[in-house]
Amino acid sequence: MLDIPSLAPDDPSGALVDQVMAVAHLPPTANVVVIGHHTLPIVLALMHRGCACVRSLRPDVASPDGEAADLAWIVDVANENELCEALQAAHRRTGAKGRVIITDRLVVRPADTPHPAR
């Protein structure tokens, strides 16, 4: 059994996960792929809520697998090229029946701008 640290009640990632799962009309056990940079808080919050199959992908790195997902969630990309790559990866993962969500945590930064610390 994987020991997942409990999240604080005021954890913004946990609240965001609850909102997205409700909007997507998916059970907590859905297969989810989180695409972007700085995905660990979201991945941990999903696992804490029962997602047994959750994985993180970076938009600028080739994926080692092609497993289908019920939800592809784009959370943080660096530029328009990464957004395009993330959307393509999301659509490949979700097919015709899955959902793709881009949250307001999405940050499209000008080229050569470092990622903010989170």
N, C-alpha and C positions, 0 to 999 in steps of 0.2 A: 504494500500500500504506500502510495506517495504521500509524504507529509507536506502539506501545503500550509504555509503560515496563515494564520487568521488575519483578516483585513479589519482595519479600524472601522467603526460604524460610520465615520465621516469621510471614508476613503472615496475620493472623487472617481477613481477608476471603477470601483464597485457600483457606485450609483449610475455611472454611465453604462456599464454592462447591463444592469437591470433595465434601464430605459431602452437600450438597443434590442435586447431580447424580447421585450414587450412589444415594441414597434414592429419587429420582424415576425412576430407571432410564432416563435419557435420555442420548443421546450428547452429547459436548461441542459438536457443531454444531447443537444444538436452537435453535429460536426461543424467546427468553426475554423476558419483560417484568418489570421490577423496579418494584414500586409502593411508594411511600413517600417519606420525606424522607431525605436523606443516603445516596443510592443510589450515588454515584459509585464508591466502593471496590468495591462488588459488581459494577457494570457493567464496570469495568476488569478485575477478576479473571475475569469471564466471557469478555470479549474476549480476554484473554491465554490462556485455555484453548481458544479456537477458536470461540466463538459469534460467527458472522458477523452474526447478526440479533438484537441485544439492544438494548432500549430502556428508558428510564426514564420512569415516569409519576408524577405527584404526585396524591394522592387528592383534593385540593381544587381541581384545575384540569382543565378539559375537555380531552380527548385529541384531537389533530388527525387521527388515523387510527383505524382499527378493525382493523388486521391481526391475524390469528389467531396464537396463540402455543402452543407445546407446554407451556410452563411459565409460570405467573404466580406471582411470588414477592413476597410482602408482607413488607417488612423494617422499616418504621418509620412509625407513624402517631401523630397527636397526641391523638386522642380516639376515642370510640365512633362518632361520626358519620363520621370519616375511615375508620375500620375498615369500616363498612358500605359506604361509597363504594368503598373499595379492593376489597372482596369482590365487589361488583357488577361493577366493571371487570374483575376477574380472571375471573369466570365468563363475561362477554361475550367476552373474549379467548380463553379456552381451550375453550369449547364443551363437547361431551360427551366428547371424547377427551383433552383436555389435563389438566394437573395444576395444582392450586393449593397452594402451601406458604406457611405463616406460620412464620417462624423465631423463635427465642427472642430475637433482636435486636429483636423488636417491642416498642415502648414505647408504652403508652397512658398518657398523662399527664393529670392533672386539668386542667380548663379554665384558661386564662390562665397556664399554666406554660410558660416558654420551652423550646425544644428544647435539649438538652444539647450542648455542643461535642464534636465527634468528631475 
